[in-house]
Amino acid sequence: MLAVEMKGINKTFGLVKANQDVHFCLEQGEIHALLGENGAGKTTLMRILYGLYKADDGEIFINGQKVAISSPKEAIGAGVGMVTQHFTLVPTLTVAENIVLGYTSGLLLSHKDIEKSVADASEKYGVDVDPSAIVKNLSVGERQRVEILKALYRNARILIMDEPTAVLVPQEVDVLFESLTRLVKAGLSVIFISHKLIEVMAVCDRITVLRDGKITSTVKKSDTNQIELAKMMVGRETFGIKRQPSKTIGNAIYELSGITLEGKHGRKILDGISFSVATSEILGIAGVSGNGQGELTHVLTGLLKPTSGSIKIDGKEISLLSPGEISDAGVGRTPEDRHEGTIGDLTVSENLALENLTDFTKNGFVDQKKINESAKEKIKEFQIKASPNDQLRKLSGGNMQKVVLARALSRKPKVLIASQPTRGLDVGATEYVRKRLLEEKERGTAIVLLSEDLDEVLALADRIAVIYEGCIKGIVPAAEATPEKIGLLMAGAS
Amino acid sequence: MVKFKIERAAAPFWTKTLIPIVAVLVTFLITSILIIIAKANPFAAYYHLLIEPLSSRFSLLEVLVKSTPLILTGIAVAVAFTSGYFNIGAEGQLYAGAIAAAWVGSTFVNLPAIVVIPLMMILGFLAGIIWALIPALLKIKLKVDEVVTTLLMNSIMVYVVSWLLNGVWRNPETGAQQSPEFFEAARYVKLAARSRLHLGLIVALVVVAIVYILIKKTPLGLKMRAIGASKVGAQFAGINVNRTMLIAALVSGGIAGLAGVGEIAGIHYHLINELSNGYGYTGIIAATLGGLNPIGVLVAALFIGLIGTGSLNVSMALRVPVYLGDIVQSTLLLVTLAMLLLQNYRIKRI
């Protein structure tokens, strides 16, 4: 009997088909990986199983019985537990309090009793936690164990783990895998969402690969290997984009060496990142989301200071400068999240002028006329559908991105940091932004293009660096980039 | 079954213009219950509260007198809030300004008004800045929440004033807790005969104009608005967030200090414990109701001044507690805030 069977699941968000006719089976007592790129539909499928989303159509069977799950509470009742990347613990309560929260009866709560029952559960399942510890004092790995125990305490027989290793340091990953293996021996069935090939091959029994909302195939670990999985995941035989042979690339102008950023508990979010970019060159940085791209963007744009390492433009050290000083040094910057790098409550013209206010000041006052004229020019040049006095927040994503780009390019930067420049944009806006980047490159700008859209990186970049867990796994010239090569690097294959 | 859901979506812009009217109506409905419980006619109460103060010269001028400190504290709070710095300490900063004024006004006996009045304003402004400096530095250097520190600085100020009035400034003969009387040249001139209306109103209006220009027309003001709307966005654009916020916090403290100068030099002529009738806190209400826009704050402060004057009328005419005015004012604030929030949502049938 199958632990879980999901039949013909469809789920649409607006125009996006997140799941298309998905059939998924989880056998009793196995660790089953759901593997796929960003947006392949892994998390959507599991959220449907856990009652967070409702499928447009399809059936779900748990232990052979048809179920209708419309809330996490019902999912828990059916024996399904889920541990997400973002933990749902109350930091100021103890481990035991967190675990029994919502599952207590009576008016009075005996700390001795709940701690005893949590300690019993901890021993029974072999998940090591300290029931009386306060959650906020625990490490990330310990918190994750609390989440797992919380699910088991509620009699979960099926455990969904959504990218459980994303937040862990390597030693914690080993501990997690040990406990999962032990729990499965005791009869638990686990669905393991991941995009990391090494992990999947290390801990899972079977692997289902999702791509663009559809299941590519389900294979046994023993019947496959990393290269085959990477191909199934990326799924392109050829990339299909013919690129112009690049114009002569100039000298290296922008150099990173050994950029390291430490997070909490000494976890290295960025680990010794080094690369250089030349004039008239686009260096693409590809990778699955959450591998340090956001932090790298923050370091490059000045919002975060690296723990160590250097960033040089024309030989001048800029890694510890403020965002304004980095901009003055000739680095044009677009933010990873356009809402974060702009100010929605201000007008389009104010946003365009904000980075360069000294140019728009006359006799100590803001030169509103000049700001408006300059904004009109930019609006025309960048085909922004807005007027200068519109509030920025009212613009569509595409137009907002054009404002961001217009501002960054208005100072004729020597280096341009373009982070996720087309994320969430429609086809027209995407085309426009890409065309602009290529024009900028022809003008001689050195461009760092961070993108989770592999096609975009392959279409635009002269060289492709792959970031994985905060490290650059390899830098491949565009001409040598094959799906296997990039896919393997992105999934961290050894 | 028909189901509804609430989704986040901005209401059409024109609904914003209805907020003041609807807010007053809703407030009227809610507070009428209390007025009826107090055994009075709600319509009569609202007449005495809102209309009567405007019907005689004296009470009209009295509305302006009551509004004067609120305009200044409201603007002070608005400057800080605009920049994303939540200064709750206008009350303490007001007293700091008043202490400076009390010293100037009773010390430089030989100086003419043309010298002593500006000196008093400058020192009052500086005193407000000094009192605002500690929380501001804690905020930008150590990220200590300014809401807590500015609030606590108010409590400290209560004791500083009490210490002064029980110590150096205690009247040696009567033992009264008040600083020495202002000499004539240090007093704000009266703007109208047979009234308490004083130079402070002009000061307040000038401050409104200056702050309006500062916020709307200068690069510093644009930076302040940018920070208030999004700290990260401002930082990304290369604005020095800490420095700009420090300036805003200090200007805010200085303006609150001017409110204290006005109350002492325009009305009381010596420092007393009850110099401020909570003007620093009411300024937060004026700033919020006015949407942090200097002109809006001016209107809100005048409105609160009106209710303040009117609630005395109501209590005298209808024999209801004077606190009714406070209740109306607070209810109005809550209703307005709720409406501003609800404006961001709409109910949709699903």
Contacts between the chains, C-beta under 8 A, distances in Angstrom:
chain1	res1	chain2	res2	distance
A	301	B	236	6.5
A	302	B	236	7.9
A	302	B	238	8.0
A	303	B	232	7.0
A	303	B	235	6.3
A	303	B	236	6.2
A	322	B	238	7.0
A	322	B	240	7.1
A	323	B	235	5.9
A	323	B	236	5.7
A	323	B	237	7.2
A	323	B	238	4.8
A	324	B	237	7.7
A	324	B	238	2.7
A	324	B	239	6.9
A	324	B	240	7.0
A	325	B	238	7.6
A	326	B	238	7.9
A	327	B	238	5.0
A	328	B	238	7.7
A	333	B	236	7.3
A	335	B	236	5.8
A	340	B	230	7.7
A	340	B	232	5.2
A	340	B	233	6.5
A	340	B	236	6.9
A	341	B	232	7.8
A	341	B	233	6.1
A	341	B	236	4.4
A	341	B	237	7.6
A	342	B	230	7.7
A	342	B	233	5.5
A	342	B	236	7.9
A	343	B	226	5.2
A	343	B	229	4.8
A	343	B	230	4.7
A	343	B	233	4.2
A	343	B	234	6.7
A	343	B	237	7.6
A	344	B	229	6.8
A	344	B	230	7.0
A	344	B	233	7.9
A	345	B	225	7.5
A	345	B	229	3.8
A	345	B	230	7.5
A	346	B	222	7.8
A	346	B	225	6.6
A	346	B	226	6.1
A	346	B	229	6.2
A	350	B	222	6.3
A	350	B	226	7.7
A	351	B	237	8.0
A	354	B	222	7.3
A	354	B	226	6.1
A	354	B	234	7.7
A	354	B	237	4.2
A	354	B	238	7.9
A	354	B	239	7.2
A	355	B	237	4.7
A	355	B	238	5.5
A	357	B	219	4.7
A	357	B	222	6.8
A	357	B	223	7.3
A	358	B	219	7.8
A	360	B	219	7.6
A	361	B	219	5.1
A	364	B	218	6.6
A	364	B	219	7.9
A	365	B	217	5.1
A	365	B	218	5.7
A	365	B	219	7.8
A	366	B	217	5.8
A	366	B	218	6.1
A	366	B	219	5.6
A	366	B	221	7.6
A	366	B	222	5.8
A	368	B	217	7.7
A	407	B	237	8.0
